[in-house]
Amino acid sequence: MAEMSRPMQRELLLLTLVACVHLLVCPFTKVEESFNLQATHDILYHRLHLDKYDHHEFPGVVPRTFVGPLIISLLSAPAAFFLSALDVSKFYSQLLVRGCLGLCVIYAFWKFQKEVRKQYGTTVAVFYCWISATQFHLLFYCTRTLPNIFALPIVLLAFTAWMQQKFGTFIWLSALSIIIFRSELSIFLGLMLLSSVVSRRISIFRSLCHAVSAGLVWLALTMSVDSIFWGRLIWPEGEVLWYNIVLNKSSEWGTSPFLWYFYSALPRALGCTVVFLPLGVQDRRSWRMLFPSIGFIFLYSFLPHKELRFIIYTFPILNVVAAMGCSYLTIKYHKSFFYKLGFFAVIAHLVVNTCYTGLLLYVSHHNYPGGVAMQKLHEVVLPTTAVSVHIDVASAQTGVSRFLELNQNWRYDKREDFKPGEVGSFEYTHNLMEMDPNYVSQHQKTHRIMFNISGFSGIGFNFSQIPPLYIKTETKLVVLEKIDTLTRKR
C-alpha cells in the first residue's frame, strides 16, 4: 500500500504545480470573475464597512451570492493579514485568494481520484490525473473566481459520495451547490439521483426527506448571508434562475447552435483525450457515470446561451472514462503489436495535450491588457504623486480589480456614465482606455500617451520557422497622463 501511495502523491504534486503555473502565468482576471473577486477583496479589506463594497456601485446584471467569497476570505484571511502587516502589495493577496480556491478544487479532485482508484484501479487513477494535468481548461479555471468554480469542488465531493452510495451526503452536497451556487446543476445531479432511485439504491421517500431538509437549510443560509450584504431580502441564485431560464435573458449575451457543446466545447476541453472515450465506453462500468454527464450536456443544450465553463463539471467524469480506455491499452500492452501501438498513442496524446495547453496558456497570458496596464501604471508613476485614474469598461473587463488598487492616496474611478472625450474624462490625471484613435485624439490637448498595452489578436503561421505558428498582438489599451501633471512632476 505504501508503494502505491508514493506515485499517487507524485500525481497530487503534479496537479498542484500545474495549477500554480496557470495562476502565475495568468495572474489577472476577466469580467466574469469580477463579482466574486471584488467581494472577496471587500470582505478582507473593508470587513464590516458594507457601504464601501464594490457591488453597491456595480451590482452586475444579476445578484450573486456572498457565501463563496466569504468562505474563501476566511480561508485566506490569516495569510492575507500577514502580507498586509508586512506591507506587501495587495496584488499578492489576489494570487493568494485564487490559490485558496484552486486548492479547494484540487482537494475535491483528489478525493474523487481516490474513489476512482478504489473502484477502477490504480492504472485508471494515474491516467486520470495525467490526462487532467495535461488538459488546459480544468486546471486553468480551477483558480478563477467564477460561480461555476465555487460549485465545482462541491460537485466533485457530491459525485464521490454518489459513487460510494452515501446518498444522504450526496443529496446534501447537491442541494448546497444547486441552491447557493448554480441552479442548473439540478439537471446534472438530479440525473444521478434519478438513476439511483430507478435502480432502487435509494427510495423516493428517503430522497425527499434529505432533499427537503437540505433545501430548507441551504436556502436559509444563503438568504441570511446575502440579505445582509445586499441590504434586502434576497435569494441570489433564485433571481439568476428566473433571469436565465424563465426570462431567457441570457440569450442577450450571445447564442450558439444546439450541438455546440458536443462539436466545439468538448473537443477543445478534452483535447486529444476525446479519442479514447469510445474505448472507455466499452467498459460497462462507465455507463453509470456517462448517463448523467451526457444527459446534462444534452438537456442544457436547449438553453441558447452557451459557454464552455457551464459544463466544466462533466470534464472530470469524461476524463475517467477516457482513462479507462487508456488503462485497457496499457494492461494489454504485451499481448500484440496493436496494443503496443495503442499504448504509444496514449503517451503521444498526453504530449500533444501538453503542447496544446502550452499554446493556450501563452495566448491567455496576452489576454489581460487591463491588468497589465494597471500594474505598469503603479510602476511608472511615483506613489507620492497626486493621482486620479479613470478605468474604462475595456480595462475593467480585462484584468483590473480592487486588488490592483495599490495606493491608498490615489483615487480610482470606474464610472460608466460618460464616454472618453466627454467633459468628465478630462478631469482625471490618468486614463486607462480602449485604443480608439477617435477617443485618443479628443484628449490630445489635455493628455499625453504614457504607454500602450498590447493584447492577443490572433494566431499567425510561418512555415519557414519552428514552431510554424506565432501569436499576433495589437494595441488594445492606452494609458494617458494629464499634461499639467507631467509639468508638475518635472
NORNORSUL-V939387 format. One record per residue. N is the residue number from 1. PHI is phi in degrees with one decimal (999 if undefined). PSI is psi as a letter, one per 20 degrees, with the letter a starting at -180 (none if undefined). NEAR is the number of other ideal C-beta (glycine too) atoms within 8 Angstrom. Layout:
n = (N	N)
phi = (PHI	PHI)
psi = (PSI	PSI)
near = (NEAR	NEAR)
This chain:
n = (1	2	3	4	5	6	7	8	9	10	11	12	13	14	15	16	17	18	19	20	21	22	23	24	25	26	27	28	29	30	31	32	33	34	35	36	37	38	39	40	41	42	43	44	45	46	47	48	49	50	51	52	53	54	55	56	57	58	59	60	61	62	63	64	65	66	67	68	69	70	71	72	73	74	75	76	77	78	79	80	81	82	83	84	85	86	87	88	89	90	91	92	93	94	95	96	97	98	99	100	101	102	103	104	105	106	107	108	109	110	111	112	113	114	115	116	117	118	119	120	121	122	123	124	125	126	127	128	129	130	131	132	133	134	135	136	137	138	139	140	141	142	143	144	145	146	147	148	149	150	151	152	153	154	155	156	157	158	159	160	161	162	163	164	165	166	167	168	169	170	171	172	173	174	175	176	177	178	179	180	181	182	183	184	185	186	187	188	189	190	191	192	193	194	195	196	197	198	199	200	201	202	203	204	205	206	207	208	209	210	211	212	213	214	215	216	217	218	219	220	221	222	223	224	225	226	227	228	229	230	231	232	233	234	235	236	237	238	239	240	241	242	243	244	245	246	247	248	249	250	251	252	253	254	255	256	257	258	259	260	261	262	263	264	265	266	267	268	269	270	271	272	273	274	275	276	277	278	279	280	281	282	283	284	285	286	287	288	289	290	291	292	293	294	295	296	297	298	299	300	301	302	303	304	305	306	307	308	309	310	311	312	313	314	315	316	317	318	319	320	321	322	323	324	325	326	327	328	329	330	331	332	333	334	335	336	337	338	339	340	341	342	343	344	345	346	347	348	349	350	351	352	353	354	355	356	357	358	359	360	361	362	363	364	365	366	367	368	369	370	371	372	373	374	375	376	377	378	379	380	381	382	383	384	385	386	387	388	389	390	391	392	393	394	395	396	397	398	399	400	401	402	403	404	405	406	407	408	409	410	411	412	413	414	415	416	417	418	419	420	421	422	423	424	425	426	427	428	429	430	431	432	433	434	435	436	437	438	439	440	441	442	443	444	445	446	447	448	449	450	451	452	453	454	455	456	457	458	459	460	461	462	463	464	465	466	467	468	469	470	471	472	473	474	475	476	477	478	479	480	481	482	483	484	485	486	487	488	489	490)
phi = (999	-65.7	-65.6	-79.7	-74.1	-62.5	-64.2	-69.7	-64.4	-64.1	-67.1	-62.6	-62.2	-58.3	-61.1	-65.7	-65.1	-64.0	-61.4	-65.0	-61.6	-58.1	-64.6	-74.7	-72.3	-124.2	-77.8	-96.7	-129.3	-104.2	-61.7	-64.1	-92.3	-59.8	-58.3	-65.2	-69.3	-65.8	-64.3	-63.6	-58.2	-66.4	-64.9	-71.3	-107.9	-101.8	51.6	-83.8	-83.8	-63.5	-67.3	-90.3	-69.7	-64.7	-69.4	-69.1	-90.7	-130.1	-74.6	83.5	-66.4	-130.6	-70.5	-120.8	-76.9	-94.7	-62.1	-61.6	-57.7	-65.2	-65.3	-65.1	-63.4	-64.5	-69.3	-94.1	-57.1	-57.7	-68.0	-64.3	-67.0	-64.4	-62.3	-64.8	-65.4	-86.2	61.1	-81.4	-53.2	-61.8	-56.0	-72.4	-69.0	-63.1	-62.3	-62.7	-60.5	-65.7	-64.0	-62.2	-62.9	-61.0	-65.5	-62.1	-65.4	-66.9	-59.9	-65.2	-59.0	-71.4	-61.1	-64.9	-61.2	-62.6	-71.9	-60.4	-62.3	-66.5	-92.2	-119.3	104.7	-66.6	-61.4	-62.3	-63.8	-65.0	-63.2	-58.4	-66.9	-67.7	-60.8	-64.2	-69.8	-90.1	-82.2	-85.9	-68.3	-62.1	-83.1	-67.3	-78.7	-64.2	-104.9	-97.8	-80.4	-94.6	-55.1	-62.4	-77.4	-62.0	-79.5	-56.6	-61.7	-67.6	-63.7	-63.2	-67.5	-64.2	-65.7	-61.6	-62.5	-63.7	-63.4	-82.2	62.3	-93.9	-71.6	-63.0	-61.4	-58.6	-68.0	-66.5	-67.2	-62.8	-62.1	-59.5	-68.7	-75.0	-76.6	-97.0	-111.0	-141.9	-67.0	-67.8	-67.2	-61.1	-72.2	-62.6	-73.6	-65.5	-66.6	-63.5	-64.1	-60.0	-64.2	-73.0	-67.5	-62.8	-83.7	63.1	-80.0	-146.2	-82.3	-62.2	-61.8	-64.0	-60.6	-65.9	-60.5	-66.5	-65.0	-66.0	-63.0	-63.4	-59.6	-67.1	-64.2	-70.7	-65.7	-64.1	-64.1	-66.2	-69.0	-66.0	-68.4	-73.5	-64.7	-67.5	-71.2	-88.9	75.0	-157.4	-66.7	-154.0	-120.1	-54.2	-68.3	-66.2	-69.2	-64.3	-59.8	-63.1	-65.5	-80.0	-94.6	-72.3	-82.2	54.2	-74.7	-62.2	-62.7	-65.7	-96.6	114.2	-128.4	-134.7	-59.9	-56.1	-90.6	-56.3	-59.4	-78.8	-96.5	-121.9	-65.3	-64.6	-59.5	-69.7	-73.6	-88.3	64.5	-67.5	-59.5	-58.7	-64.6	-92.2	-61.4	-58.7	-69.4	-68.8	-65.6	-62.8	-82.1	-62.8	-64.2	-77.4	-62.1	-63.1	-78.9	-71.1	-55.5	-67.3	-69.4	-67.5	-62.1	-63.2	-62.3	-65.0	-67.1	-72.5	-67.3	-69.0	-77.5	-61.9	-79.0	-129.9	-141.8	-56.7	-66.8	-67.5	-116.1	-62.9	-62.6	-84.6	-61.5	-58.9	-69.8	-63.9	-66.5	-63.4	-62.2	-64.0	-63.3	-62.4	-64.5	-64.4	-63.5	-59.3	-68.0	-70.2	-62.3	-94.2	-52.5	-83.8	-80.5	-163.2	-63.2	-59.2	-71.1	-62.5	-64.8	-64.1	-64.4	-61.0	-63.9	-62.0	-65.5	-62.8	-68.1	-67.9	-65.9	-63.7	-58.4	-63.5	-64.4	-61.7	-63.8	-60.4	-64.2	-64.5	-67.9	-64.2	-62.1	-62.3	-58.0	-96.3	-109.9	-129.4	-62.2	-62.7	-64.7	-63.0	-62.2	-65.1	-66.0	-68.2	-59.3	-70.9	-77.5	-85.0	-89.3	-62.5	-64.5	-84.5	-71.0	-74.6	-126.8	-126.7	-117.0	-99.6	-110.8	-79.9	-61.2	-60.3	-70.8	-63.9	-82.9	-124.7	132.4	-75.6	-142.2	-66.3	-66.8	-94.8	-85.6	-88.2	-109.9	-66.2	-89.5	-87.7	-109.2	-108.4	-137.9	-113.5	-56.7	-118.3	-89.3	-147.4	-101.0	-54.6	99.4	-81.0	-51.5	-61.0	-73.0	-80.8	-78.6	-83.9	-73.3	-140.5	-130.5	-98.6	-144.9	-62.5	-76.6	-122.4	-52.1	-65.2	-67.3	-62.8	-64.9	-71.2	-103.7	-65.8	-84.9	-113.2	-131.9	-118.2	-80.9	-77.7	-165.4	-105.8	-121.8	-90.9	-148.5	-64.7	-130.1	159.4	-115.9	-109.3	-124.3	-141.9	-76.6	-91.4	-125.7	-124.6	-69.8	-79.0	-123.6	-147.2	-91.9	-89.7	-126.6	-147.2	-67.1	-102.4	-131.5	-133.0	-110.4	-105.1	-125.1	-65.6	-64.6	-68.6	-66.6	-61.0	-64.4	-64.3	-64.1	-71.8)
psi = (h	h	h	h	h	g	h	h	h	h	h	g	g	g	g	g	g	g	h	h	g	g	g	h	h	m	i	r	r	r	h	h	i	g	g	h	g	h	g	g	g	h	g	h	h	h	d	i	m	h	i	i	q	h	i	h	h	m	i	r	g	q	q	q	q	i	g	g	h	g	g	h	g	h	h	i	g	g	h	g	h	g	g	h	h	j	k	q	q	h	h	h	h	g	h	g	g	h	h	g	g	h	h	g	g	h	g	h	g	h	g	g	h	h	h	g	h	h	h	i	q	h	g	g	g	g	h	g	g	h	g	h	h	i	q	g	g	g	h	g	i	i	j	p	l	q	h	h	h	h	h	g	h	g	g	g	h	g	h	g	h	g	h	i	k	m	h	g	g	g	g	g	h	g	h	g	h	g	h	h	g	o	h	i	i	h	g	g	h	h	h	g	g	g	h	h	g	h	j	k	h	q	q	g	g	h	g	h	g	g	g	g	g	g	g	g	g	h	g	h	g	h	h	g	g	h	h	g	h	i	j	r	p	q	n	g	h	h	h	g	g	g	g	g	g	g	i	k	i	h	h	i	j	q	q	q	r	g	j	g	h	g	i	g	g	g	h	h	g	h	b	i	h	h	h	i	g	h	h	h	h	h	o	h	h	i	h	h	h	h	g	h	g	h	g	g	g	g	h	i	i	h	p	h	p	q	q	h	i	h	j	h	h	i	g	h	g	h	h	g	g	h	h	g	g	g	h	g	h	g	h	j	g	i	h	r	h	g	h	g	g	g	h	h	h	g	g	h	h	h	g	g	g	g	g	g	g	g	g	h	h	g	g	h	h	j	j	l	h	g	g	g	g	g	g	h	g	h	h	g	p	p	h	i	q	o	p	o	p	p	o	r	g	h	g	h	i	k	i	p	r	h	i	j	n	h	o	h	i	q	p	p	p	k	q	j	j	q	q	p	i	r	g	h	i	i	h	q	h	q	p	o	q	q	n	o	h	g	g	g	h	i	j	h	h	h	q	q	o	g	q	q	p	q	r	p	i	r	p	r	p	n	j	i	r	p	r	j	q	r	p	p	q	r	p	h	q	q	p	q	p	p	g	h	g	g	g	h	h	none)
near = (4	5	5	8	8	8	8	14	8	8	14	11	8	11	15	10	8	10	14	10	9	13	13	8	9	12	9	11	13	11	7	6	11	14	9	15	16	14	15	14	16	13	12	13	8	10	6	4	7	9	5	6	12	10	14	6	6	8	6	9	4	8	12	11	13	11	12	13	12	10	8	15	12	7	8	15	9	6	8	12	8	8	11	10	6	6	4	7	5	13	11	9	15	15	11	12	18	14	12	11	15	13	9	11	15	13	9	14	14	10	11	13	13	9	11	13	12	6	7	12	7	8	9	15	16	11	14	14	14	11	15	14	11	10	16	11	12	13	13	12	12	15	12	11	15	11	11	13	15	13	13	13	12	13	14	15	12	14	13	12	12	12	8	7	7	8	15	8	9	15	13	10	13	14	13	12	15	13	11	12	15	10	11	10	14	8	11	14	15	8	12	13	14	8	11	12	12	6	6	6	7	9	7	6	6	10	13	8	8	12	10	8	8	13	10	8	9	12	10	8	10	15	11	8	12	15	11	8	11	10	6	5	4	10	9	13	14	8	11	12	10	9	12	13	9	7	7	9	8	10	9	4	5	5	6	8	4	5	7	11	12	9	7	9	11	13	9	9	13	14	15	9	14	10	8	13	13	8	12	16	11	8	9	5	9	12	8	7	11	12	10	13	12	8	10	14	13	7	8	12	12	5	11	8	11	11	5	9	11	9	13	14	14	11	14	14	13	14	15	15	14	17	17	15	16	15	13	12	14	11	7	10	9	4	5	6	5	6	12	9	8	10	11	8	10	13	8	8	13	11	8	10	14	9	8	11	12	8	9	10	14	9	11	11	9	11	11	15	14	17	15	11	15	14	10	11	13	11	6	7	10	5	7	4	9	6	12	11	14	13	12	11	7	11	17	12	9	17	15	13	13	11	11	14	8	7	8	3	7	9	6	7	9	10	7	5	4	8	6	13	8	7	6	8	13	8	6	11	10	16	13	15	16	12	10	8	6	7	12	14	7	8	14	7	3	7	11	7	10	9	8	9	13	9	14	9	6	5	8	8	7	8	5	4	7	3	5	8	8	9	9	9	8	7	9	11	17	12	16	13	13	11	9	6	13	10	7	6	7	4)
